[in-house]
Amino acid sequence: MMEEKQRIIQEHVPGKQITLAHIIASPQIELCEKLGIEKKEAIGIMTITPAEGAIIAADIALKTSTVKIDFLDRFSGSLVIIGNISAVDEAIHRIMNTLVRVLNFSPCPITKS
């Protein structure tokens, strides 16, 4: 008698969340060089799930502040923005506000170093 095999289907359905929102004020030149980014007053780093949320976040940042997008990965949800401290701070806060209030993402605290 042949044993019947079970078929298991697995799928990953991520929640809508911001898992990291951090602002680095006055980054050291060595850090910028290691990251391969232009030296600026501040670096903003975010990680968003689902990953497509990073595209929305980048759009919000560019439309609401004078930051530049240094890195955007639509597959991992990583976003790195650079600019002066007030512009990066404003962009991160606007992104958080829109994703949380309009799109119902779960937030994380905005941290700074």
Biotite code that builds the C-alpha atoms (Angstrom):
import biotite.structure as struc

atoms = struc.array([
    struc.Atom([0.000, 0.000, 0.000], chain_id="A", res_id=1, res_name="MET", atom_name="CA", element="C"),
    struc.Atom([1.379, 3.395, -0.992], chain_id="A", res_id=2, res_name="MET", atom_name="CA", element="C"),
    struc.Atom([1.497, 6.102, 1.654], chain_id="A", res_id=3, res_name="GLU", atom_name="CA", element="C"),
    struc.Atom([-0.290, 9.266, 0.643], chain_id="A", res_id=4, res_name="GLU", atom_name="CA", element="C"),
    struc.Atom([1.934, 12.348, 0.759], chain_id="A", res_id=5, res_name="LYS", atom_name="CA", element="C"),
    struc.Atom([0.660, 15.522, 2.266], chain_id="A", res_id=6, res_name="GLN", atom_name="CA", element="C"),
    struc.Atom([1.085, 18.689, 0.315], chain_id="A", res_id=7, res_name="ARG", atom_name="CA", element="C"),
    struc.Atom([1.949, 21.743, 2.388], chain_id="A", res_id=8, res_name="ILE", atom_name="CA", element="C"),
    struc.Atom([1.720, 25.238, 1.005], chain_id="A", res_id=9, res_name="ILE", atom_name="CA", element="C"),
    struc.Atom([3.548, 27.952, 2.885], chain_id="A", res_id=10, res_name="GLN", atom_name="CA", element="C"),
    struc.Atom([3.315, 31.618, 2.200], chain_id="A", res_id=11, res_name="GLU", atom_name="CA", element="C"),
    struc.Atom([4.718, 34.671, 3.882], chain_id="A", res_id=12, res_name="HIS", atom_name="CA", element="C"),
    struc.Atom([2.270, 37.481, 4.455], chain_id="A", res_id=13, res_name="VAL", atom_name="CA", element="C"),
    struc.Atom([4.077, 40.291, 6.248], chain_id="A", res_id=14, res_name="PRO", atom_name="CA", element="C"),
    struc.Atom([2.304, 42.838, 8.341], chain_id="A", res_id=15, res_name="GLY", atom_name="CA", element="C"),
    struc.Atom([2.493, 46.516, 7.534], chain_id="A", res_id=16, res_name="LYS", atom_name="CA", element="C"),
    struc.Atom([5.147, 47.894, 9.823], chain_id="A", res_id=17, res_name="GLN", atom_name="CA", element="C"),
    struc.Atom([8.052, 50.255, 10.149], chain_id="A", res_id=18, res_name="ILE", atom_name="CA", element="C"),
    struc.Atom([10.746, 48.258, 11.914], chain_id="A", res_id=19, res_name="THR", atom_name="CA", element="C"),
    struc.Atom([13.513, 50.869, 12.026], chain_id="A", res_id=20, res_name="LEU", atom_name="CA", element="C"),
    struc.Atom([13.527, 54.662, 11.829], chain_id="A", res_id=21, res_name="ALA", atom_name="CA", element="C"),
    struc.Atom([16.856, 56.173, 12.866], chain_id="A", res_id=22, res_name="HIS", atom_name="CA", element="C"),
    struc.Atom([18.560, 59.516, 12.303], chain_id="A", res_id=23, res_name="ILE", atom_name="CA", element="C"),
    struc.Atom([22.341, 59.813, 12.486], chain_id="A", res_id=24, res_name="ILE", atom_name="CA", element="C"),
    struc.Atom([23.265, 63.453, 13.083], chain_id="A", res_id=25, res_name="ALA", atom_name="CA", element="C"),
    struc.Atom([26.746, 64.581, 12.072], chain_id="A", res_id=26, res_name="SER", atom_name="CA", element="C"),
    struc.Atom([28.020, 61.217, 10.813], chain_id="A", res_id=27, res_name="PRO", atom_name="CA", element="C"),
    struc.Atom([31.779, 60.745, 10.876], chain_id="A", res_id=28, res_name="GLN", atom_name="CA", element="C"),
    struc.Atom([33.526, 60.910, 7.502], chain_id="A", res_id=29, res_name="ILE", atom_name="CA", element="C"),
    struc.Atom([34.792, 57.335, 7.979], chain_id="A", res_id=30, res_name="GLU", atom_name="CA", element="C"),
    struc.Atom([31.209, 56.060, 8.256], chain_id="A", res_id=31, res_name="LEU", atom_name="CA", element="C"),
    struc.Atom([30.208, 57.907, 5.082], chain_id="A", res_id=32, res_name="CYS", atom_name="CA", element="C"),
    struc.Atom([33.212, 56.518, 3.243], chain_id="A", res_id=33, res_name="GLU", atom_name="CA", element="C"),
    struc.Atom([32.464, 52.947, 4.373], chain_id="A", res_id=34, res_name="LYS", atom_name="CA", element="C"),
    struc.Atom([28.861, 53.312, 3.254], chain_id="A", res_id=35, res_name="LEU", atom_name="CA", element="C"),
    struc.Atom([29.948, 54.911, 0.001], chain_id="A", res_id=36, res_name="GLY", atom_name="CA", element="C"),
    struc.Atom([27.739, 57.926, 0.569], chain_id="A", res_id=37, res_name="ILE", atom_name="CA", element="C"),
    struc.Atom([28.273, 61.621, 0.202], chain_id="A", res_id=38, res_name="GLU", atom_name="CA", element="C"),
    struc.Atom([29.164, 63.397, 3.467], chain_id="A", res_id=39, res_name="LYS", atom_name="CA", element="C"),
    struc.Atom([26.076, 65.218, 4.737], chain_id="A", res_id=40, res_name="LYS", atom_name="CA", element="C"),
    struc.Atom([24.891, 66.650, 8.032], chain_id="A", res_id=41, res_name="GLU", atom_name="CA", element="C"),
    struc.Atom([22.540, 63.715, 8.642], chain_id="A", res_id=42, res_name="ALA", atom_name="CA", element="C"),
    struc.Atom([21.612, 60.224, 7.493], chain_id="A", res_id=43, res_name="ILE", atom_name="CA", element="C"),
    struc.Atom([18.102, 58.806, 7.882], chain_id="A", res_id=44, res_name="GLY", atom_name="CA", element="C"),
    struc.Atom([17.674, 55.032, 7.850], chain_id="A", res_id=45, res_name="ILE", atom_name="CA", element="C"),
    struc.Atom([14.367, 53.175, 7.634], chain_id="A", res_id=46, res_name="MET", atom_name="CA", element="C"),
    struc.Atom([13.282, 49.587, 7.164], chain_id="A", res_id=47, res_name="THR", atom_name="CA", element="C"),
    struc.Atom([9.701, 48.992, 6.103], chain_id="A", res_id=48, res_name="ILE", atom_name="CA", element="C"),
    struc.Atom([7.579, 45.870, 5.605], chain_id="A", res_id=49, res_name="THR", atom_name="CA", element="C"),
    struc.Atom([6.211, 45.116, 3.072], chain_id="A", res_id=50, res_name="PRO", atom_name="CA", element="C"),
    struc.Atom([9.235, 46.212, 1.084], chain_id="A", res_id=51, res_name="ALA", atom_name="CA", element="C"),
    struc.Atom([7.163, 48.234, -1.390], chain_id="A", res_id=52, res_name="GLU", atom_name="CA", element="C"),
    struc.Atom([6.483, 50.622, 1.491], chain_id="A", res_id=53, res_name="GLY", atom_name="CA", element="C"),
    struc.Atom([10.030, 51.931, 1.046], chain_id="A", res_id=54, res_name="ALA", atom_name="CA", element="C"),
    struc.Atom([9.041, 53.227, -2.403], chain_id="A", res_id=55, res_name="ILE", atom_name="CA", element="C"),
    struc.Atom([6.144, 55.143, -0.875], chain_id="A", res_id=56, res_name="ILE", atom_name="CA", element="C"),
    struc.Atom([8.434, 56.431, 1.890], chain_id="A", res_id=57, res_name="ALA", atom_name="CA", element="C"),
    struc.Atom([11.005, 57.664, -0.644], chain_id="A", res_id=58, res_name="ALA", atom_name="CA", element="C"),
    struc.Atom([8.291, 59.504, -2.556], chain_id="A", res_id=59, res_name="ASP", atom_name="CA", element="C"),
    struc.Atom([7.036, 61.171, 0.633], chain_id="A", res_id=60, res_name="ILE", atom_name="CA", element="C"),
    struc.Atom([10.586, 62.172, 1.614], chain_id="A", res_id=61, res_name="ALA", atom_name="CA", element="C"),
    struc.Atom([11.306, 63.785, -1.743], chain_id="A", res_id=62, res_name="LEU", atom_name="CA", element="C"),
    struc.Atom([7.977, 65.628, -1.860], chain_id="A", res_id=63, res_name="LYS", atom_name="CA", element="C"),
    struc.Atom([8.137, 67.009, 1.681], chain_id="A", res_id=64, res_name="THR", atom_name="CA", element="C"),
    struc.Atom([11.793, 67.781, 2.277], chain_id="A", res_id=65, res_name="SER", atom_name="CA", element="C"),
    struc.Atom([15.068, 68.716, 0.591], chain_id="A", res_id=66, res_name="THR", atom_name="CA", element="C"),
    struc.Atom([16.673, 65.323, 1.229], chain_id="A", res_id=67, res_name="VAL", atom_name="CA", element="C"),
    struc.Atom([18.325, 63.082, -1.332], chain_id="A", res_id=68, res_name="LYS", atom_name="CA", element="C"),
    struc.Atom([17.651, 59.377, -1.645], chain_id="A", res_id=69, res_name="ILE", atom_name="CA", element="C"),
    struc.Atom([20.984, 57.645, -1.197], chain_id="A", res_id=70, res_name="ASP", atom_name="CA", element="C"),
    struc.Atom([19.741, 54.059, -1.171], chain_id="A", res_id=71, res_name="PHE", atom_name="CA", element="C"),
    struc.Atom([16.391, 52.410, -1.832], chain_id="A", res_id=72, res_name="LEU", atom_name="CA", element="C"),
    struc.Atom([15.864, 48.657, -1.957], chain_id="A", res_id=73, res_name="ASP", atom_name="CA", element="C"),
    struc.Atom([12.394, 47.680, -3.082], chain_id="A", res_id=74, res_name="ARG", atom_name="CA", element="C"),
    struc.Atom([13.109, 44.051, -2.197], chain_id="A", res_id=75, res_name="PHE", atom_name="CA", element="C"),
    struc.Atom([14.289, 44.447, 1.412], chain_id="A", res_id=76, res_name="SER", atom_name="CA", element="C"),
    struc.Atom([12.372, 47.629, 2.291], chain_id="A", res_id=77, res_name="GLY", atom_name="CA", element="C"),
    struc.Atom([15.513, 49.601, 3.173], chain_id="A", res_id=78, res_name="SER", atom_name="CA", element="C"),
    struc.Atom([15.657, 53.349, 2.658], chain_id="A", res_id=79, res_name="LEU", atom_name="CA", element="C"),
    struc.Atom([18.586, 55.695, 3.322], chain_id="A", res_id=80, res_name="VAL", atom_name="CA", element="C"),
    struc.Atom([18.137, 59.443, 2.927], chain_id="A", res_id=81, res_name="ILE", atom_name="CA", element="C"),
    struc.Atom([20.736, 62.165, 3.357], chain_id="A", res_id=82, res_name="ILE", atom_name="CA", element="C"),
    struc.Atom([20.615, 65.907, 3.842], chain_id="A", res_id=83, res_name="GLY", atom_name="CA", element="C"),
    struc.Atom([20.788, 68.535, 6.522], chain_id="A", res_id=84, res_name="ASN", atom_name="CA", element="C"),
    struc.Atom([19.563, 67.578, 9.975], chain_id="A", res_id=85, res_name="ILE", atom_name="CA", element="C"),
    struc.Atom([16.250, 69.437, 9.846], chain_id="A", res_id=86, res_name="SER", atom_name="CA", element="C"),
    struc.Atom([15.399, 68.071, 6.378], chain_id="A", res_id=87, res_name="ALA", atom_name="CA", element="C"),
    struc.Atom([16.137, 64.461, 7.352], chain_id="A", res_id=88, res_name="VAL", atom_name="CA", element="C"),
    struc.Atom([14.198, 64.866, 10.606], chain_id="A", res_id=89, res_name="ASP", atom_name="CA", element="C"),
    struc.Atom([11.229, 66.374, 8.757], chain_id="A", res_id=90, res_name="GLU", atom_name="CA", element="C"),
    struc.Atom([11.273, 63.619, 6.112], chain_id="A", res_id=91, res_name="ALA", atom_name="CA", element="C"),
    struc.Atom([11.382, 60.796, 8.674], chain_id="A", res_id=92, res_name="ILE", atom_name="CA", element="C"),
    struc.Atom([8.523, 62.323, 10.668], chain_id="A", res_id=93, res_name="HIS", atom_name="CA", element="C"),
    struc.Atom([6.393, 62.901, 7.534], chain_id="A", res_id=94, res_name="ARG", atom_name="CA", element="C"),
    struc.Atom([7.014, 59.344, 6.364], chain_id="A", res_id=95, res_name="ILE", atom_name="CA", element="C"),
    struc.Atom([6.022, 57.964, 9.771], chain_id="A", res_id=96, res_name="MET", atom_name="CA", element="C"),
    struc.Atom([2.927, 60.147, 9.922], chain_id="A", res_id=97, res_name="ASN", atom_name="CA", element="C"),
    struc.Atom([1.703, 59.147, 6.459], chain_id="A", res_id=98, res_name="THR", atom_name="CA", element="C"),
    struc.Atom([2.440, 55.444, 6.749], chain_id="A", res_id=99, res_name="LEU", atom_name="CA", element="C"),
    struc.Atom([0.877, 55.180, 10.210], chain_id="A", res_id=100, res_name="VAL", atom_name="CA", element="C"),
    struc.Atom([-2.150, 57.496, 9.875], chain_id="A", res_id=101, res_name="ARG", atom_name="CA", element="C"),
    struc.Atom([-3.051, 57.016, 6.222], chain_id="A", res_id=102, res_name="VAL", atom_name="CA", element="C"),
    struc.Atom([-1.863, 53.483, 5.429], chain_id="A", res_id=103, res_name="LEU", atom_name="CA", element="C"),
    struc.Atom([-2.269, 51.938, 8.916], chain_id="A", res_id=104, res_name="ASN", atom_name="CA", element="C"),
    struc.Atom([1.333, 50.750, 9.331], chain_id="A", res_id=105, res_name="PHE", atom_name="CA", element="C"),
    struc.Atom([2.509, 49.802, 12.820], chain_id="A", res_id=106, res_name="SER", atom_name="CA", element="C"),
    struc.Atom([5.145, 52.310, 13.941], chain_id="A", res_id=107, res_name="PRO", atom_name="CA", element="C"),
    struc.Atom([8.404, 52.012, 15.788], chain_id="A", res_id=108, res_name="CYS", atom_name="CA", element="C"),
    struc.Atom([10.040, 54.812, 17.759], chain_id="A", res_id=109, res_name="PRO", atom_name="CA", element="C"),
    struc.Atom([12.194, 57.295, 15.848], chain_id="A", res_id=110, res_name="ILE", atom_name="CA", element="C"),
    struc.Atom([15.667, 57.069, 17.335], chain_id="A", res_id=111, res_name="THR", atom_name="CA", element="C"),
    struc.Atom([18.650, 59.415, 16.976], chain_id="A", res_id=112, res_name="LYS", atom_name="CA", element="C"),
    struc.Atom([22.382, 59.249, 17.489], chain_id="A", res_id=113, res_name="SER", atom_name="CA", element="C"),
])
